[in-house]
Amino acid sequence: MEAESLPGALKLIMKRNAWTQTDLARELGVSQPWVSLIISGERDTPLGRAVELLARVGWEVRMRPVSAGGDSVKRREFMSVAATIAFVPTPVNDPYKDAEYVQGLADRLVDAHHLHGGVPLAATALRHVRKVKEAIGGEGHGLKVAASNLARSASLALWDAQQVENADHVGRMALVLARRANYVEGISHCFENLCVFTTLRDPVRAAHYAQSGLRSPGVTPEHEARLNARLGVALSWRTGGPGANAGASRTAIDRARAIDGLPPVANAVIAANAALSLASLRRYAEADAAFAAALGGFGDNPLLHATWLTQRIKASLRAGAYPAAADQAGRLAAVAPLVDSARLDRHLAEITTMIGPRSEVPELREARDRLRAVMPSRPA
C-alpha cells in the first residue's frame, strides 16, 4: 500500500491506525490545523520536512524514475533529473520494533511533557506503552533500552496527569525493561521516578526505592546525587512528626550536595529536593534559599518552574512570610496557564485553601483571586 502524494499518505496512515486528524497531529508532533491544511491541499511542505514527519509514524518517501523513452543514454540523463515520489510504509511492519523510532517517541514525549504538561499526553502515552509492550518480545538490547525510556517518559506524563496507578505500573515496567537490558542509567532513573511517585502516599516505600537505586551496580555520580536528594525528602516525610528523621534526611541531602560537576538541571533538582526536605523539617529560611537556587536553574521549562514554585509558596505560607508568598503567587499566576497539569492544579487548589484563613491579609487575598482566575475547570 502506497500513496502518490503527502495528503494521500496522511489519509492512509489515519485509516490504517483508525486515527483522527488530532491523533495523527499528536503522533507527528504538529498541530491539527496543519494536518487539515495538508490533507485538503491548501498547504504544502518541503520534501525534507515530509520525510522527517512520516518517519515518526513508520513511513518513508521513495524516489523512482519516470519513463524517458527507448534511448538508454537519454533515459539515464533524464532519470537523473526527473522522478516520481511514492509515500510507503517502512519495511519494518511494526514501527514499535524499531529502536530508533521508539526512542524518538520517548524523546518527543519528554519534550512535550515539559512544555505542555501531562494531561494532554496521558492517553497517547498509554497507547504507546501498550504497543511497545506487544512488540518487545525477545527483541534485541537496543529496543529494550528504547522501550524502557519510552515507558519511563510515559510514566512521568501519567503521574503529572495524576493517573497514579498507571504511573506506578508503567514505571515498574520501565524498570523491568532496563534491568533486562542491563541499562544502568535507566535503572537509576526508574528508581528515582518510583521514589517520586510514592513519597506522598508511602514515604517508607519511597525511601526503599531510592536506597535500591543507590545500591544498583554502576550508579553514576549524577544519579547518586539525585537519588540521595529524593531519599532526603522521603526520610523527612516519614512518620514521627517534624524532626523525627531530621538527621538521616539531612545526611542524604548533604551527600547529594557534595557531588560536584553535575549538569545545571541536576543541580536544580537537588536544590529543589533539599528545599522540600528543609521545609518539611520547618527550616524555612534555608528552604527558601534552596528554592530560589532551584528555580533559577530550571530555565525556560514551564512545568518544572511552576511546580516547584507552588512548593515554595506553600513553604512561605507555613513560615508566615506572607508578602513573599503573595509575590511568588503572582509569578505563579503568570506561568501556570502555560501547562496543563493535574498535579499543578492540585497544588494550586492547596495554595488557595491555605490562603483561606489568612485572607484578611490584602496581598494574600489578591494573590488567591489571581490564582483562582487561572485555575482550569475540570469535569469531576
C-alpha positions as CSV (number, residue, x, y, z in Angstrom):
1,M,0.0,0.0,0.0
2,E,1.4,3.3,-1.0
3,A,0.3,6.9,-1.8
4,E,1.3,9.3,-4.6
5,S,1.0,12.4,-2.5
6,L,1.5,13.6,1.0
7,P,-2.2,14.2,1.6
8,G,-2.9,10.7,0.3
9,A,-0.2,9.3,2.7
10,L,-1.7,11.0,5.7
11,K,-5.2,9.7,4.8
12,L,-3.8,6.1,4.5
13,I,-2.0,6.4,7.8
14,M,-5.1,7.6,9.6
15,K,-7.2,4.8,8.0
16,R,-4.7,2.0,8.9
17,N,-4.4,3.2,12.5
18,A,-8.0,4.3,13.0
19,W,-6.7,7.8,13.9
20,T,-8.4,11.1,13.8
21,Q,-6.6,14.2,12.5
22,T,-6.0,15.1,16.1
23,D,-4.4,11.7,16.8
24,L,-2.2,12.0,13.7
25,A,-1.1,15.5,14.6
26,R,-0.1,14.3,18.1
27,E,2.0,11.4,16.6
28,L,3.7,13.7,14.1
29,G,4.3,16.5,16.6
30,V,2.4,19.1,14.7
31,S,-0.9,20.9,15.1
32,Q,-4.3,19.5,14.0
33,P,-4.9,22.6,11.7
34,W,-1.6,21.8,9.9
35,V,-2.8,18.3,9.2
36,S,-6.1,19.6,8.0
37,L,-4.5,22.1,5.6
38,I,-2.1,19.4,4.2
39,I,-4.9,16.9,3.6
40,S,-7.1,19.5,1.9
41,G,-4.3,20.6,-0.3
42,E,-4.4,24.1,1.0
43,R,-0.8,23.9,2.2
44,D,2.4,22.2,1.1
45,T,5.5,21.3,2.9
46,P,9.2,20.8,1.8
47,L,10.2,17.2,0.9
48,G,12.8,17.1,3.6
49,R,10.1,18.0,6.2
50,A,7.8,15.4,4.8
51,V,10.5,12.7,5.1
52,E,11.1,13.7,8.7
53,L,7.5,13.7,9.8
54,L,6.5,10.5,8.0
55,A,9.4,8.6,9.7
56,R,7.8,9.3,13.0
57,V,4.8,7.1,12.1
58,G,6.7,4.4,10.3
59,W,6.5,5.6,6.7
60,E,9.2,6.6,4.2
61,V,9.5,8.6,1.0
62,R,10.8,6.8,-2.1
63,M,12.0,8.4,-5.3
64,R,11.5,6.4,-8.5
65,P,12.3,7.4,-12.1
66,V,9.7,8.3,-14.7
67,S,9.8,6.9,-18.3
68,A,12.1,8.6,-20.8
69,G,11.6,6.6,-24.0
70,G,13.8,3.9,-25.6
71,D,17.2,5.5,-25.8
72,S,19.2,4.2,-22.8
73,V,21.6,7.2,-22.7
74,K,18.8,9.7,-22.8
75,R,16.9,7.6,-20.3
76,R,19.8,7.8,-17.8
77,E,20.2,11.5,-18.3
78,F,16.5,12.0,-17.9
79,M,16.3,9.8,-14.8
80,S,19.0,12.0,-13.1
81,V,16.6,15.0,-13.1
82,A,13.1,13.5,-13.1
83,A,11.4,11.2,-10.7
84,T,8.1,10.4,-9.1
85,I,7.6,10.3,-5.4
86,A,5.9,7.4,-3.5
87,F,4.9,7.5,0.1
88,V,5.1,4.0,1.5
89,P,5.3,2.2,4.9
90,T,8.8,1.4,6.1
91,P,10.0,-2.2,5.6
92,V,9.5,-2.8,9.3
93,N,5.9,-3.8,9.5
94,D,5.6,-2.7,13.1
95,P,7.5,0.5,13.8
96,Y,7.4,-0.3,17.5
97,K,10.0,-3.0,16.8
98,D,12.3,-0.2,15.5
99,A,14.6,1.0,18.4
100,E,15.2,4.4,16.7
101,Y,11.5,5.0,16.2
102,V,10.7,4.1,19.8
103,Q,13.5,6.3,21.2
104,G,12.2,9.2,19.1
105,L,8.8,8.7,20.6
106,A,10.4,8.8,24.1
107,D,12.3,12.0,23.4
108,R,9.3,13.8,21.9
109,L,7.1,12.7,24.9
110,V,9.6,14.2,27.3
111,D,9.8,17.5,25.4
112,A,6.0,17.8,25.1
113,H,5.5,16.9,28.7
114,H,7.8,19.7,29.9
115,L,6.3,22.2,27.6
116,H,2.6,21.4,27.9
117,G,2.1,19.2,31.0
118,G,0.9,15.6,31.3
119,V,-2.8,15.9,30.9
120,P,-3.0,16.2,27.1
121,L,-0.4,13.4,26.7
122,A,-1.8,10.7,29.0
123,A,-3.9,8.8,26.5
124,T,-1.2,8.9,23.9
125,A,1.4,7.8,26.4
126,L,-0.6,4.8,27.4
127,R,-1.2,3.8,23.8
128,H,2.5,3.9,23.0
129,V,3.2,1.8,26.1
130,R,0.7,-0.8,25.1
131,K,2.0,-1.0,21.5
132,V,5.7,-1.3,22.6
133,K,4.8,-3.9,25.2
134,E,3.2,-6.0,22.4
135,A,6.2,-5.5,20.1
136,I,9.0,-6.1,22.5
137,G,9.0,-9.9,22.8
138,G,12.5,-11.2,22.6
139,E,13.9,-8.3,20.6
140,G,17.4,-7.0,21.0
141,H,19.2,-4.8,23.5
142,G,18.6,-1.5,21.7
143,L,14.9,-2.0,21.5
144,K,14.7,-2.9,25.2
145,V,16.6,0.3,26.1
146,A,14.4,2.5,23.9
147,A,11.2,0.8,25.3
148,S,12.4,1.4,28.8
149,N,13.0,5.1,28.0
150,L,9.5,5.3,26.4
151,A,7.8,3.7,29.4
152,R,9.7,5.9,31.8
153,S,8.8,9.0,29.9
154,A,5.1,7.8,29.8
155,S,5.1,7.2,33.5
156,L,6.1,10.8,34.2
157,A,3.4,12.2,32.0
158,L,0.8,9.9,33.6
159,W,1.9,10.9,37.1
160,D,1.7,14.6,36.1
161,A,-1.9,13.8,34.9
162,Q,-2.5,12.3,38.3
163,Q,-3.1,8.8,36.9
164,V,-1.1,7.5,39.9
165,E,-1.8,3.7,39.5
166,N,-1.0,3.8,35.8
167,A,2.2,5.8,36.5
168,D,3.3,3.2,39.1
169,H,2.5,0.3,36.7
170,V,4.3,1.8,33.7
171,G,7.2,3.0,35.9
172,R,7.7,-0.6,37.1
173,M,7.5,-1.8,33.5
174,A,10.3,0.6,32.6
175,L,12.4,-0.7,35.5
176,V,11.9,-4.3,34.3
177,L,13.0,-3.5,30.8
178,A,16.0,-1.5,32.0
179,R,17.1,-4.5,34.1
180,R,16.7,-6.9,31.2
181,A,18.9,-4.7,29.1
182,N,21.4,-4.1,32.0
183,Y,20.8,-0.4,31.3
184,V,22.5,1.2,34.3
185,E,21.4,4.8,33.7
186,G,17.8,3.7,33.0
187,I,17.7,1.6,36.2
188,S,18.7,4.6,38.3
189,H,16.2,6.9,36.6
190,C,13.4,4.4,37.1
191,F,14.1,4.0,40.8
192,E,14.2,7.8,41.2
193,N,10.8,8.1,39.4
194,L,9.2,5.4,41.5
195,C,10.5,7.2,44.6
196,V,8.9,10.4,43.5
197,F,5.6,8.7,42.7
198,T,5.3,7.1,46.2
199,T,6.8,9.7,48.5
200,L,3.5,11.4,49.3
201,R,1.5,8.2,49.7
202,D,4.1,5.9,51.3
203,P,7.4,7.6,52.2
204,V,8.8,4.3,53.7
205,R,8.4,2.6,50.3
206,A,9.7,5.7,48.5
207,A,12.9,5.6,50.7
208,H,13.2,1.9,49.8
209,Y,13.1,2.8,46.1
210,A,15.8,5.4,46.5
211,Q,18.0,3.1,48.6
212,S,17.6,0.3,46.0
213,G,18.7,2.7,43.3
214,L,21.8,3.8,45.3
215,R,22.7,0.1,45.7
216,S,22.5,-0.6,42.0
217,P,25.8,-1.6,40.4
218,G,27.4,1.2,38.3
219,V,25.3,4.1,39.6
220,T,26.8,7.3,38.2
221,P,27.7,10.3,40.4
222,E,24.8,12.3,38.9
223,H,22.3,9.6,39.8
224,E,23.8,9.1,43.2
225,A,23.2,12.8,43.9
226,R,19.7,12.7,42.5
227,L,18.7,9.6,44.4
228,N,20.2,10.9,47.7
229,A,18.2,14.1,47.2
230,R,14.9,12.1,46.7
231,L,15.9,9.9,49.7
232,G,16.2,13.1,51.9
233,V,12.7,14.1,51.1
234,A,11.2,10.6,51.7
235,L,13.0,10.4,55.0
236,S,11.8,13.9,56.1
237,W,8.2,12.8,55.4
238,R,8.3,9.5,57.3
239,T,6.1,9.1,60.4
240,G,7.1,10.5,63.7
241,G,6.5,14.2,63.2
242,P,8.9,17.0,62.1
243,G,12.4,16.3,63.2
244,A,11.9,12.6,63.8
245,N,14.2,11.7,60.9
246,A,16.0,15.0,60.6
247,G,19.5,13.6,61.0
248,A,19.1,10.9,58.3
249,S,17.3,13.3,55.9
250,R,20.0,15.9,56.3
251,T,22.7,13.4,55.8
252,A,21.2,12.2,52.5
253,I,20.8,15.9,51.3
254,D,24.4,16.7,52.3
255,R,25.6,13.7,50.3
256,A,23.7,14.9,47.3
257,R,25.0,18.4,47.5
258,A,28.6,17.2,48.0
259,I,28.8,15.8,44.5
260,D,30.3,18.4,42.1
261,G,30.4,18.8,38.3
262,L,26.7,18.0,37.7
263,P,24.6,19.4,34.8
264,P,22.6,22.5,35.7
265,V,19.2,20.7,35.7
266,A,20.5,18.0,38.0
267,N,21.8,20.7,40.4
268,A,18.4,22.4,40.2
269,V,16.6,19.1,41.1
270,I,18.9,18.5,44.0
271,A,18.4,22.1,45.3
272,A,14.6,21.8,44.9
273,N,14.5,18.5,46.9
274,A,16.8,19.9,49.5
275,A,14.4,22.8,49.9
276,L,11.4,20.4,50.2
277,S,13.2,18.4,52.8
278,L,14.2,21.5,54.8
279,A,10.7,22.9,54.6
280,S,9.2,19.7,55.9
281,L,11.6,20.0,58.9
282,R,10.4,23.6,59.4
283,R,13.8,25.1,58.5
284,Y,12.1,27.7,56.4
285,A,14.9,30.2,55.8
286,E,17.3,27.6,54.5
287,A,14.5,26.1,52.4
288,D,13.6,29.4,50.8
289,A,17.3,30.0,49.7
290,A,17.4,26.5,48.2
291,F,14.1,27.0,46.4
292,A,15.4,30.3,44.9
293,A,18.6,28.4,43.7
294,A,16.5,25.6,42.2
295,L,14.1,27.9,40.3
296,G,17.0,29.8,38.8
297,G,18.3,26.5,37.3
298,F,15.1,25.3,35.6
299,G,15.5,27.9,32.8
300,D,12.6,28.1,30.4
301,N,11.0,24.8,31.5
302,P,7.5,26.0,32.4
303,L,6.3,22.8,34.0
304,L,9.2,22.3,36.4
305,H,9.3,26.1,37.2
306,A,5.6,26.2,38.0
307,T,5.5,23.0,40.0
308,W,8.4,23.9,42.3
309,L,7.2,27.5,42.7
310,T,4.0,26.0,44.2
311,Q,6.1,24.2,46.8
312,R,8.0,27.5,47.6
313,I,4.7,29.3,48.1
314,K,3.4,26.7,50.5
315,A,6.6,26.8,52.5
316,S,6.4,30.7,52.6
317,L,2.8,30.5,53.9
318,R,3.7,28.0,56.6
319,A,6.6,30.2,57.6
320,G,4.3,33.2,57.9
321,A,6.2,35.1,55.1
322,Y,3.0,36.5,53.6
323,P,4.4,39.3,51.4
324,A,6.9,36.8,49.9
325,A,4.1,34.2,49.4
326,A,1.9,36.8,47.7
327,D,4.7,37.9,45.3
328,Q,5.5,34.3,44.5
329,A,1.8,33.5,43.8
330,G,1.7,36.5,41.4
331,R,4.6,34.9,39.4
332,L,2.9,31.5,39.5
333,A,-0.3,33.0,38.0
334,A,1.7,34.1,35.0
335,V,3.3,30.7,34.3
336,A,0.5,28.3,35.4
337,P,-1.7,28.8,32.2
338,L,1.2,27.6,30.0
339,V,0.8,24.0,31.0
340,D,-2.0,21.5,31.5
341,S,-1.0,19.5,34.6
342,A,-3.4,17.9,37.0
343,R,-0.6,17.8,39.6
344,L,-0.1,21.5,39.3
345,D,-3.8,22.0,39.6
346,R,-3.8,20.1,42.9
347,H,-1.0,22.3,44.2
348,L,-2.9,25.4,43.1
349,A,-6.0,24.2,45.0
350,E,-3.9,23.5,48.1
351,I,-2.5,27.0,48.0
352,T,-5.9,28.7,47.7
353,T,-7.1,26.6,50.6
354,M,-4.1,27.5,52.7
355,I,-4.7,31.2,52.0
356,G,-8.3,31.0,53.1
357,P,-7.8,31.5,56.9
358,R,-5.2,34.2,56.1
359,S,-7.3,36.1,53.5
360,E,-7.6,39.1,55.8
361,V,-4.1,39.9,54.5
362,P,-4.8,42.1,51.4
363,E,-1.8,40.8,49.4
364,L,-2.8,37.2,50.0
365,R,-6.4,37.8,49.2
366,E,-5.4,39.4,45.9
367,A,-2.9,36.6,45.2
368,R,-5.6,33.9,45.8
369,D,-8.0,35.7,43.4
370,R,-5.4,35.7,40.7
371,L,-4.7,32.0,41.2
372,R,-8.4,31.2,41.1
373,A,-8.7,33.1,37.8
374,V,-6.1,30.9,36.1
375,M,-7.2,27.5,37.6
376,P,-8.9,25.3,35.0
377,S,-12.4,24.0,35.4
378,R,-12.2,20.2,35.0
379,P,-15.1,17.8,35.0
380,A,-15.4,15.6,38.1
